[in-house]
Amino acid sequence: MIKQNLLALSFDEIESFVIKIGFKKYRAKQILSWIYQKQVKSMDEMTDLSLSDRALLSEKAALLPLKIITRQKSSDGTEKFLLGLEDGNKIESVFLPEEKRLTLCISTQAGCTLDCTFCLTAIEKLKRNLKVSEIIGQVLTVQREHPERRITNIVFMGMGEPLANLSAVTEAVGRMISPIGFSISPRKITVSTAGLAPQINQFLTGPTQANLSISLNATTDAVRNQIMPKVNKLYPIKVLLEALRKTPLPSRRRVTFEYVLLAGVNDSIADAVRLVRLSHGIRCKINLIPFNEFPEASYRRPSDDQIEKFQKTLLKGGLVATLRKNRGQDILAACGQLSGENKGDPP
């Protein structure tokens, strides 16, 4: 008999499932608490269920984990997990510990549907979208390796284009923010996109209220066509920005423009001036990301002096412009370096 993977079920579906196997309706909330709050590995740990109920649940259902293939630790404390899926595909998640928060960067696709030329994931091409259980499974798998502290922040910035898997991402975020789920504040969850304009509207007007981060990375279509050809030909810069201007943001909410700085490509002062002009009228902040180099890359990181000049130009233009601290570069765990490849020793 094939057991039902409880992680594959929504909260309502779990309620229907427990009734179907003969439990009272209230058991669903108990089981959900064990899965998402206490993050147990088996039904045997659900101690407020009787032994007979636990035995029945174990017979009918399972909590199917993701397999840790490799676990690498950077000199700065960042950890990269290569995780195996049931069908043999692999994905990567990155754990970023800090004094006041623990952030997990998760994947939404095996490979990626897009072809951004500065991103190592794009070399892998798209294998498939991840299921909700596989998105949630990354959080459970990594959290179990760090039982001493709870993960506080989630960023959908791993492998894949999250808004190309919007229904699964929306369901996963819903479980993360629910009081009977992980109970993480939506303000501490960020979903990234390369710029799928129609889905941006759906996301921003949807139920999750999570943050949205947009990989802009260029100020002209000519350059964006070069570095992000697939998405920019579908939704050029003007179309992307118009979609944002037409979608009202909730009070005190703003989008983030991610801007990967590539030496000699998009890092000129003229680019910075155009970025100030392009973002006018959009409640936003700019997150500057100096390019994280990898062996196959044809791009280079700008000099520290050029990065500083670019940031100062944005600040003078009235923008909030932060510089992302690069972490995990020595284990290819930084932004744009995830590939789903087995590079390291098994844990």
C-alpha positions in Angstrom: 0.0 0.0 0.0 1.3 3.5 -0.9 1.3 5.7 2.1 0.0 9.3 1.8 2.8 11.9 2.2 1.3 14.4 4.6 3.5 17.2 3.3 1.8 16.9 0.0 -1.6 17.8 1.6 -2.9 21.3 2.3 -4.3 21.9 5.8 -7.8 21.4 4.6 -6.8 18.1 2.9 -5.2 16.9 6.0 -8.4 17.5 7.9 -10.3 15.5 5.3 -7.7 12.7 5.4 -7.8 12.2 9.2 -11.6 12.0 9.0 -11.3 9.5 6.2 -9.1 7.1 8.2 -11.5 7.4 11.2 -10.0 10.1 13.4 -12.0 13.0 14.9 -11.7 16.3 13.1 -9.6 18.0 15.9 -6.8 15.5 15.3 -5.8 17.4 12.2 -4.7 20.4 14.2 -2.7 18.2 16.5 -1.0 16.5 13.6 -0.3 19.8 11.9 1.3 21.1 15.1 3.6 18.1 15.2 4.6 18.5 11.6 5.2 22.3 11.3 5.8 23.5 14.9 7.6 20.6 16.5 8.9 19.3 13.1 8.9 15.6 14.0 10.4 12.9 11.8 7.9 10.2 12.4 4.3 9.5 13.7 5.8 7.8 16.8 6.8 11.2 18.1 3.2 12.5 18.2 2.8 11.7 21.9 -0.7 13.3 22.3 -2.0 10.6 20.0 -2.7 7.2 21.5 -0.4 4.3 20.6 -3.1 2.8 18.5 -3.8 6.1 16.7 -0.1 6.5 16.0 0.1 3.0 14.6 -2.8 3.6 12.3 -1.4 6.9 11.1 2.0 5.3 10.5 0.2 2.6 8.5 -1.7 5.1 6.3 0.7 8.1 6.0 4.3 9.2 6.0 6.5 12.3 6.3 8.7 11.9 3.3 12.0 13.7 3.9 14.4 15.2 1.3 17.7 13.3 1.2 20.8 15.3 2.1 23.4 14.3 -0.5 26.1 16.7 0.5 26.4 19.4 3.2 29.1 22.0 2.8 30.1 24.7 5.3 31.7 28.0 4.3 34.4 29.7 6.2 31.8 32.4 7.1 29.4 29.9 8.6 27.1 29.6 5.5 26.0 26.1 4.7 24.9 24.7 1.4 22.7 21.6 1.2 22.5 19.5 -1.9 19.1 17.7 -1.6 17.8 14.7 -3.5 14.3 14.4 -4.8 12.3 11.2 -5.2 12.8 11.2 -9.0 16.6 11.6 -8.8 16.6 15.4 -9.5 18.7 17.5 -7.1 18.2 21.0 -5.7 20.2 23.2 -3.4 19.3 25.2 -0.3 21.5 27.7 1.6 21.5 28.3 5.3 22.7 31.7 6.4 23.1 32.1 10.2 23.5 35.5 11.8 23.4 36.6 15.4 19.8 37.8 15.4 18.2 35.7 12.6 18.5 32.5 10.7 17.8 32.8 7.0 17.1 29.9 4.6 17.4 30.4 0.8 15.2 27.8 -0.9 14.7 26.6 -4.5 11.4 26.4 -6.4 12.5 24.5 -9.5 15.0 21.8 -10.4 17.1 23.9 -12.8 15.5 27.0 -14.2 13.1 28.0 -17.0 15.1 31.2 -17.7 18.5 31.7 -19.3 20.2 34.6 -17.4 23.8 34.5 -18.6 25.3 35.5 -15.2 23.6 32.7 -13.3 25.1 29.2 -12.9 21.6 27.7 -12.3 20.6 28.7 -15.9 23.3 26.3 -17.3 21.3 23.4 -15.8 18.1 24.3 -17.7 14.7 23.4 -16.4 14.0 19.9 -15.3 10.7 20.5 -13.6 8.8 22.6 -11.1 9.0 21.6 -7.4 6.0 20.3 -5.6 4.7 22.2 -2.5 6.0 19.3 -0.4 9.5 19.7 -1.8 9.5 23.5 -1.2 8.3 23.0 2.4 10.6 19.9 2.7 13.7 22.1 2.3 12.7 24.1 5.4 11.9 21.0 7.5 15.1 19.2 6.4 17.5 22.1 7.2 15.7 23.0 10.4 16.1 19.5 11.7 19.9 19.9 11.3 19.7 23.0 13.5 17.3 22.2 16.3 18.8 24.7 18.7 17.4 27.7 16.8 14.3 28.3 14.6 14.7 29.6 11.1 13.3 33.1 11.1 13.6 34.3 7.5 12.9 32.6 4.2 14.0 33.8 0.8 12.9 32.2 -2.5 16.1 33.0 -4.2 17.5 29.5 -4.8 17.3 27.5 -8.0 14.5 28.4 -10.4 12.0 31.2 -11.1 9.5 31.3 -8.3 6.7 33.0 -10.2 6.9 30.4 -12.9 5.7 28.0 -10.2 3.3 30.5 -8.7 0.6 28.2 -7.4 3.0 25.9 -5.5 4.9 29.0 -4.2 1.7 30.6 -3.0 0.6 27.5 -1.2 4.1 27.0 0.4 4.1 30.6 1.6 0.6 30.2 3.0 1.9 27.2 5.1 4.9 29.2 6.3 2.9 32.2 7.6 0.0 30.3 9.0 -0.3 30.1 12.8 -0.7 26.3 12.4 2.1 26.2 10.0 5.7 27.6 10.5 4.2 30.8 11.9 6.8 33.0 10.2 5.8 36.7 9.6 5.2 37.5 5.9 7.5 40.4 6.4 10.3 37.9 6.8 9.6 36.0 3.6 10.8 37.3 0.3 9.9 35.9 -3.1 12.2 36.7 -6.0 11.4 37.0 -9.7 13.3 37.8 -12.9 10.4 39.9 -14.0 7.3 37.8 -15.1 5.0 40.8 -15.3 1.5 39.1 -15.3 2.5 36.9 -12.3 3.8 40.0 -10.4 0.3 41.4 -10.4 -1.1 38.1 -9.2 1.5 37.8 -6.5 1.2 41.4 -5.1 -2.6 41.2 -5.1 -2.7 37.7 -3.7 -3.2 36.5 -0.1 0.4 35.9 1.1 1.6 39.5 1.7 5.2 38.3 1.4 7.9 40.6 0.1 8.7 40.7 -3.6 12.2 41.1 -5.0 12.7 41.8 -8.8 16.0 41.0 -10.6 16.3 44.1 -12.8 20.1 44.0 -13.4 20.0 46.5 -16.3 18.8 49.9 -17.3 18.4 49.4 -21.0 16.7 46.7 -23.0 19.9 46.2 -25.1 21.8 45.2 -22.0 19.0 43.2 -20.4 18.5 41.3 -23.7 22.1 40.4 -23.5 22.2 39.2 -19.8 18.5 38.1 -19.4 17.4 37.4 -22.9 14.4 35.1 -22.4 12.5 37.2 -19.8 13.3 40.6 -21.2 12.1 39.7 -24.7 8.8 38.6 -23.1 8.5 41.5 -20.7 10.9 44.4 -21.6 11.8 46.9 -18.9 9.0 49.3 -19.7 6.4 46.5 -19.5 7.9 45.3 -16.2 7.9 48.7 -14.6 4.4 49.5 -15.9 3.1 46.3 -14.2 4.5 47.5 -11.0 3.1 51.0 -11.3 -0.4 49.7 -12.0 -0.4 47.3 -9.0 -1.1 49.2 -5.8 1.2 48.2 -2.9 -0.2 47.9 0.6 0.7 50.6 3.1 4.4 50.6 4.1 5.2 47.8 1.6 7.7 48.2 -1.1 9.4 46.1 -3.7 13.1 45.4 -3.9 15.1 45.7 -7.2 18.0 43.3 -7.2 20.8 44.6 -9.3 23.8 42.3 -10.0 26.8 44.5 -10.8 28.8 43.2 -13.8 32.1 44.9 -14.6 31.9 47.0 -17.8 28.3 45.8 -18.6 25.8 47.5 -16.3 28.0 49.3 -13.6 28.5 52.7 -15.2 27.5 56.0 -13.5 25.2 56.5 -16.5 23.5 53.2 -15.5 23.1 54.5 -12.0 21.5 57.7 -13.2 19.1 55.8 -15.4 18.2 53.5 -12.5 17.2 56.5 -10.5 15.0 57.7 -13.3 13.4 54.3 -14.1 12.4 53.7 -10.5 10.7 57.0 -10.1 7.2 56.6 -8.8 7.7 53.1 -7.6 7.9 52.5 -3.9 11.2 50.5 -3.8 14.7 50.0 -2.6 17.7 48.8 -4.6 19.8 45.9 -3.5 23.2 45.9 -5.1 24.9 42.6 -5.6 28.5 42.6 -6.8 28.8 39.6 -9.2 29.8 36.3 -7.6 32.2 34.7 -10.0 32.2 31.0 -10.9 34.5 29.0 -13.2 32.2 29.1 -16.3 31.4 32.8 -16.0 32.3 35.3 -18.7 31.6 38.2 -16.4 33.7 39.8 -13.6 33.0 41.7 -10.4 33.5 45.5 -10.6 36.1 47.1 -8.4 35.2 48.2 -4.9 35.7 51.8 -6.1 33.2 51.5 -8.9 30.7 49.7 -6.7 31.0 52.6 -4.2 30.5 55.2 -6.9 27.4 53.4 -8.3 25.8 53.2 -4.8 26.6 56.9 -4.0 24.9 58.0 -7.3 21.7 56.1 -6.3 21.8 57.6 -2.8 22.2 61.1 -4.1 19.2 60.4 -6.4 17.1 59.8 -3.3 17.0 56.0 -3.5 17.5 53.5 -0.7 20.4 51.5 -1.9 22.0 48.7 0.1 25.0 46.5 -0.7 24.4 42.8 -0.2 27.2 41.1 1.7 28.4 38.1 -0.3 28.4 34.9 1.7 29.3 31.3 0.9 31.4 32.1 -2.2 34.1 29.5 -1.3 31.4 26.7 -1.6 29.5 28.3 -4.5 26.6 29.1 -2.3 26.3 32.8 -3.1 23.7 34.5 -5.3 23.8 33.0 -8.8 26.1 30.2 -7.9 23.6 27.3 -7.2 23.6 24.5 -9.7 22.2 21.3 -8.1 25.5 19.5 -8.9 27.3 17.2 -6.5 30.3 19.2 -5.5 31.6 18.0 -2.1 31.7 15.0 0.3 28.7 13.3 1.7 27.7 14.5 5.2 
